Amino acid sequence: MRTPHADGSLYRFPPAEDEEALVMLSDILPTGFECGVQNGRVKPGDTIAIVGAGPVGLAVLLTAQFYSPAAIFMIDLDDKRLAVAKQFGATTLINSSDGHAAHQVMELTEGAGVDVAIEAVGLPTTFAICQAIVAAGGRIANVGVHGKPVELHMEKLWDRNISITTRLVDTVTTPMLLKVVRSGKLQPGKLVTHRFAMNDIMKAYDMLGNAAKEGALKVVLTNDAHR
Amino acid sequence: MRTPHADGSLYRFPPAEDEEALVMLSDILPTGFECGVQNGRVKPGDTIAIVGAGPVGLAVLLTAQFYSPAAIFMIDLDDKRLAVAKQFGATTLINSSDGHAAHQVMELTEGAGVDVAIEAVGLPTTFAICQAIVAAGGRIANVGVHGKPVELHMEKLWDRNISITTRLVDTVTTPMLLKVVRSGKLQPGKLVTHRFAMNDIMKAYDMLGNAAKEGALKVVLTNDAHR
């Protein structure tokens, strides 16, 4: 295998480490951390909201806790994923399927909104929630992959001292995350819900096609012959 | 006169100072500087674009030069205002009335776009120009007052590592700007194009109603009786 620019993207595999945790470091952990937590400048005492409790939203949830926010609202359509978020440290769960998620967040924050709203879905509706709940002086950190334009309410936001950021993960934080994993303060292996042998990869895809029903987050494929 | 919270918003008038320059410090200079230059994080060597060459856009132009950008594109519909921008330090003038301003900026930057795009108008079309010309890793700093939503092209921007900021001026930079004015490095008095006695205030409004035709930027009203 030839890996271009390997100096910037390959890291030595620490022996005797939890392999599955390290697989999570290849993409979703640095994505959530760099695009969501770092761009959102999460700091101690902040009230933050994460819109989307899929694997990347959960990666945001795990890494946001490095900086000790006071409250973490997790917003999703799926109660199963919200329950996982609760186990992972979310302080408040909001099921957005009734269309009132933004209203609930504003009530819970006594009209102030959140310091950081992190978009981890990539849809106009979820981006709209972030705009509706960001506090004056707050940050909207986009993590989701978007396929179409969104409406930006500049008529409401122009004087609110907010920032909106976008970023493509570049994994520059992988060495840092590796240290946190090794310290035990971050356990990304918890994101792995299913395991398949490489020969059963088609079954893995079928299962992921019903991810919500199956309660699936991340799937690890194992090369049995190698083991 | 009663001034609430005067400790935070009143500054001692330096004797023998250029009064007209100080009038410009009351609003447009800190607006351009705080919302445009500081939020846009203009730094030495940057290529920046200012969309809108009205008084606030020109205030951005004047204060952006504190940080020695390499190139300053000034974009406006009015050649008269662009000519003023040239005198104030713009390096490239672009008249956007043909609808090709963004295209021109991309050509002039060899496809890279600008490090900082500063919106000093407050319309969907001018905000669209900023989105079209911001480079990967760049900043869009909004200064304009918007009255309606804008379309945000997240499908193009989600992976471009950009930031968009909004801010209402709070004049926290007034003491700093006052020092720069006193040093002679900033001459905001140049923004004053017309002067009227207070008694002629209706004439002043009539003239400003034709600001483009009159080549008007800022108007100073003087209480003659006091002088």
Interface residues (C-beta under 8 A of the other chain):
Chain A: G122 F127 N142 G144 V145 H146 G147 K148 P149 V150 E151 L152 H153 M154 E155 L157 W158 D159 R160 N161 I162 S163 I164 T165 T166 R167 L168
Chain B: G122 F127 N142 G144 V145 H146 G147 K148 P149 V150 E151 L152 H153 M154 E155 L157 W158 D159 R160 N161 I162 S163 I164 T165 T166 R167 L168
